[in-house]
Amino acid sequence: MNAQSAARTVDESGAGRPALPRALTRLPLTDIVQPDSPRLSGLDDEHAHLLADSEEALPPILVNRRTMRVVDGAHRLLAAKLRGQDSIDVDFCDCDNDAAFVLAVEKNVMHGLPLSRVERTAATERILGAYPEWSDRAIAAIVGLSHKTVGSVRRRFSKDSEPITHRRGRDGRLRPVDGAATRARVSSLLADRQGASLREIAREAGVSPDTVRNVRDNACHAEAVKAPELRGVPCQDRERRPAPKRSSACARIQATEPADRSALLRSLRGDPSLRFSESGRVLLRLLDVYTLDPDDWARISGDLPAHRTADIARLALECSRIWQNFAAAVEQRQREAVEA
C-alpha cells in the first residue's frame, strides 16, 4: 500500500477504516513482531491484565503481512501471553510501514485504551512527515483531533519543508492550498493566452478544466454587470472587445473592503429605525446574506456543479440587476431629501 492507496483507504471509509478480510488465521505468538505503536509510553500492564482476566475470547489482532508486526492489538497479544496461550487469531493487512502506522493510529483512536493528546499530536507530526499532501481534515479524522489543531501542528512542523501546492482531502480529490492565488494565476493565463483551450490553461495552472471555466465565466459575468451592453454576448467574444470604463459607482463598490462592509452592517443592525420595522428587518436579513467575504463567494462559485453554472449565473445576474435598481432608488431618495 503506497501513499496514494493509503489515502484512498482513509478517504473511502470516511474515518480511515480499511476494508479488511474476515478470514482469520491462527498464528503462534512467537511468529508475531511487536508493534510500531503510537503509544509513546509503551503498553499499559494493568489494561493487559484486565483483558487477560476476562472470560471473553480475545478479538483477533491486526498484523501486517509484510513484516508480521502488530498493527492493532498489542494489549490483546500481551493478554494472550499472560493467559498462557501459544497462539491467537489474526487479521492481515498488506501495506508499507507508513500506511501501517496510519492504520494503527486510527484503530487506537476508535477503540481500546485511548491515546493521549500528546500521543495524537506526535502521531500527527509523523503522518504529516509521511503524507504532507493530505489535508488537515483528512489527518484530523485519523488522529481524533480537530482540523484546526492539525493545521497548527502542520505550521509548526513544516516551517523548513518544501511548500505543498495541493492537498488531498477525505474524498480523495486534490485541491490547491491557496485557492485565491490559483484563481489569480488562471485569470492571468486566460488574459495572456486568449486562444488557448480550457484544458491547456488547466494543465498549465494545475487545476481542472471546470475551474478554468468557472474563473472565465465569473470574470465575464462581472463585466456584464459593469457593462450592460455586453449582456447576451458570448463570453468568448467578450474577450475580444475592449474593456469598458468602470463607472465611479462601480469604483466605489469595488473599493469597499470586507471589514468596512462588516462594520457598516453592524451599524445598520444597531439602528432601531431598521430593527423595529418589518421592512427594515427584511432588508437586514438580505444584507446579511449578500455581504459575504470575497473568499466565501469564490469558494461557493468554485464548488458549484458545472452543469448548472449557466442557470445560476443567469439568476445571479438578475439578482444583481434588482439590487442595482434598488440602490438607484435609494440614492434617488437621498438626493431628493438633500434637495428638499
Secondary structure as the mmCIF struct_conf table of DSSP 4:
data_model
#
loop_
_struct_conf.conf_type_id
_struct_conf.id
_struct_conf.beg_label_comp_id
_struct_conf.beg_label_asym_id
_struct_conf.beg_label_seq_id
_struct_conf.end_label_comp_id
_struct_conf.end_label_asym_id
_struct_conf.end_label_seq_id
HELX_RH_AL_P HELX_RH_AL_P1 ALA A 3 SER A 13
BEND BEND1 GLY A 14 GLY A 16
STRN STRN1 THR A 25 PRO A 28
HELX_RH_3T_P HELX_RH_3T_P1 LEU A 29 ASP A 31
HELX_LH_PP_P HELX_LH_PP_P1 ILE A 32 ILE A 32
STRN STRN2 VAL A 33 VAL A 33
HELX_LH_PP_P HELX_LH_PP_P2 GLN A 34 PRO A 35
BEND BEND2 PRO A 38 PRO A 38
TURN_TY1_P TURN_TY1_P1 LEU A 40 SER A 41
HELX_RH_AL_P HELX_RH_AL_P2 ASP A 45 ASP A 53
BEND BEND3 GLU A 55 GLU A 56
HELX_LH_PP_P HELX_LH_PP_P3 ALA A 57 PRO A 60
STRN STRN3 ILE A 61 ASN A 64
TURN_TY1_P TURN_TY1_P2 ARG A 65 MET A 68
STRN STRN4 ARG A 69 ASP A 72
HELX_RH_AL_P HELX_RH_AL_P3 ALA A 74 ARG A 83
TURN_TY1_P TURN_TY1_P3 GLY A 84 GLY A 84
BEND BEND4 ASP A 86 ASP A 86
STRN STRN5 SER A 87 CYS A 93
HELX_RH_AL_P HELX_RH_AL_P4 ASN A 97 MET A 110
BEND BEND5 HIS A 111 LEU A 113
HELX_LH_PP_P HELX_LH_PP_P4 PRO A 114 SER A 116
HELX_RH_AL_P HELX_RH_AL_P5 ARG A 117 ALA A 130
TURN_TY1_P TURN_TY1_P4 PRO A 132 GLU A 133
STRN STRN6 TRP A 134 TRP A 134
HELX_RH_AL_P HELX_RH_AL_P6 ASP A 136 VAL A 143
TURN_TY1_P TURN_TY1_P5 GLY A 144 GLY A 144
BEND BEND6 LEU A 145 LEU A 145
HELX_RH_AL_P HELX_RH_AL_P7 HIS A 147 PHE A 157
TURN_TY1_P TURN_TY1_P6 SER A 158 ASP A 160
BEND BEND7 SER A 161 SER A 161
HELX_LH_PP_P HELX_LH_PP_P5 GLU A 162 ILE A 164
BEND BEND8 THR A 165 THR A 165
STRN STRN7 HIS A 166 ARG A 168
TURN_TY1_P TURN_TY1_P7 ARG A 170 ASP A 171
BEND BEND9 GLY A 172 GLY A 172
STRN STRN8 LEU A 174 PRO A 176
BEND BEND10 VAL A 177 VAL A 177
HELX_RH_AL_P HELX_RH_AL_P8 GLY A 179 ASP A 192
TURN_TY1_P TURN_TY1_P8 GLN A 194 GLY A 195
BEND BEND11 ALA A 196 ALA A 196
HELX_RH_AL_P HELX_RH_AL_P9 LEU A 198 ALA A 205
TURN_TY1_P TURN_TY1_P9 GLY A 206 GLY A 206
BEND BEND12 VAL A 207 VAL A 207
HELX_RH_AL_P HELX_RH_AL_P10 PRO A 209 LYS A 226
HELX_RH_3T_P HELX_RH_3T_P2 PRO A 228 LEU A 230
TURN_TY1_P TURN_TY1_P10 ARG A 231 GLY A 232
BEND BEND13 VAL A 233 VAL A 233
HELX_RH_AL_P HELX_RH_AL_P11 CYS A 235 ARG A 238
TURN_TY1_P TURN_TY1_P11 GLU A 239 ARG A 240
BEND BEND14 ARG A 241 ARG A 241
HELX_LH_PP_P HELX_LH_PP_P6 PRO A 242 SER A 247
HELX_RH_AL_P HELX_RH_AL_P12 SER A 248 ALA A 255
HELX_RH_AL_P HELX_RH_AL_P13 PRO A 258 ARG A 269
TURN_TY1_P TURN_TY1_P12 GLY A 270 GLY A 270
HELX_RH_AL_P HELX_RH_AL_P14 PRO A 272 ARG A 275
TURN_TY1_P TURN_TY1_P13 PHE A 276 PHE A 276
BEND BEND15 SER A 277 SER A 277
HELX_RH_AL_P HELX_RH_AL_P15 GLU A 278 TYR A 290
HELX_RH_AL_P HELX_RH_AL_P16 PRO A 294 GLY A 302
TURN_TY1_P TURN_TY1_P14 ASP A 303 ASP A 303
BEND BEND16 LEU A 304 LEU A 304
HELX_RH_3T_P HELX_RH_3T_P3 ALA A 306 ARG A 308
HELX_RH_AL_P HELX_RH_AL_P17 THR A 309 GLU A 339
#
